[in-house]
């Protein structure tokens, strides 16, 4: 849980630098918040971070904290799988841009799970 929250801290510092939007959008229900929560799973899938998770049971569980992300399917497949592919194919700034676009394109599907 601590690593999850630390990632958010760094994520939104870089996000603000990249997009320049207001921090008020970094809370639920805004899209930048949704993007940050989805990003956690992709970032945790990075094997270079496994040493930070000392509890093997925690490492085996989805890291986002929002199980509904694992139920959201886009025309291209499960949204978490797509986010992981985007993460692996980009640097962090490219990942931020592309995962934001992914969430924009699938906002209606995501919104069903967050009651929007």
N, C-alpha and C positions, 0 to 999 in steps of 0.2 A: 504494500500500500504506500509506503514512504517513497519508493522509487517512482511509482505512478505519479504522485503529487510533485515530486522533484522534476520529473519530465515536463509536467504542465508549467512549472515555473520557467524553465528554459524555453519551452515551446512558445509561450505567449510573449516573452521578451523578444525572441526572434520574429514571431508573427507580427508584432507591432512594428518592428523595424522594417519588415517586408511590405506590409499592407497599410500601415499607418492609421488603422481604424481605432475607434474609441474602446478602451478597456471594458466599458459597460457591455460590449458584445461578447465578452469572454465568459459569460454566465449563461445558464439555461434560460430561455429556449433558443438563443441565437445560433445561427449557423456556425460561426467560428468556434463556439463551445462544442457543438456536435462534432465538428471536424476534429477538434483536439481529443475528444473521447474516442473516436474511431481510430485516430492515429496511434493511441497508446498500444492497441493490440499489435499493429504493424511494427512499432518500435520494439516492443517486447519480443517479437519474433526474431529479432536480430540476435544471432548466437553469440555475438561479441558482448552482449549484456547479461548472458546467463550467469556469469560469476557474481553478479550483484544480487541474484536471487538465491539465497542459501537454503531455502526450504524447497526440496524437490516437488512436494505436492503443490506449492504455489506456482512453481515454474510450469507445471503441467496444465494448470487451469488457464482459461482465457483471462487476459489481464485488463480488459477494458472496464470491468465492473458493471457493464450494462449488457446483460445477456441478450437483449433484443438485437444487438448488432449481428449476432450469429444467426439470426432468423431472417434478416433482410436480404432479399435476392434482387438483383438487377437483371436486365436482359443479358448481361455478360457473365452472370454468375453471382455467387455470394459476395456481398460488399466487403466483408473482411478479407476474403481471398484476393480481391482486386486491389484493396488498399495495401496488402502485403507485397504484391507484385510491383505496385507503383513505388513503394518504399525501396525495394531492392534495386530498382532501375534508375534511381535518382539520388542526387544529393539532397540535403534536408530542405533547401529552398524549393527545388523542383518538386519534391514530395509535397510540400505545403500547397503549392499552386495546383498540382494535379489532384490531390485528394479533396481540396476545396471544390474543384470543378466536378469531381465525382459526386460529392454531396449535393451540389447545386442541381446536377442533372437528375438526381434521385431523391430530391427533397420530399416529394409526395410519399414515396415508399418509406422513407425514414420518419416522416411526420406521423404516420399511422401508429408508430410505436411510441412516440412521445406525445401523442394526443394533440397534434397541431392541425 
